[in-house]
Amino acid sequence: MIRITGPIEAGDTERLRAFLEQNDLIHCYEPGYCPFQNVLSLDSPGGNLAEGLRLAQFLRETQFNTLIEAGRACESSCSFAFLAGYSNYEGYYHPRRFIHETGRLGVHRPTLALPDRSFTPQEVEAFFVRFDFVDSEAVRQFVYALSNARDEAGPVLCRVLSPTGGTQVSG
């Protein structure tokens, strides 16, 4: 089991990828490896939303199981990583996320922290565009994580919620 603790910060996904490669734990699809043995235990108050989304995408690609242990919490951007725990074996979707009865999963709406100063209309528009993208991406990640890959509703909702109208979260 691999444990991630503390705030999610920029670069965490690449650090995890490097750790997995160094320890030969990233070969889930190669003969002799079982995709169900990799377990990522999460204990984080959250942090960088963009990095949480990158981490979730990486965990979906590598089909890690996710776990919140007894008395631990996975909150905010960490929740995307937790919900990414699943496997896809021969076209069958298997949720592989586990939470102890005393574990805690915390979800909330993203916040936008801005410096205390005046902004031009163009800057305000740029903030809204970026926030709308992150907000819609967060919703798409949740919809995809909670839907069964064999259920058409998940992919259809992901396309509808896409800021471009046609991009779909791959899983």
Secondary structure, 3 states (H helix, E strand, C coil): CEEEECCECCCHHHHHHHHHHHCCCCCCCCCCCCCCCCEEEEEECCECHHHHHHHHHHHHHHCCEEEECCCCEEECCHHHHHHCCEEEECCEEEECEEECCCCEEECCCCCCCCCCCCCCHHHHHHHHHHHHHHHHHHHHHHHHHHCCCCCCHHHHHHHHHCCCCCCCCCC
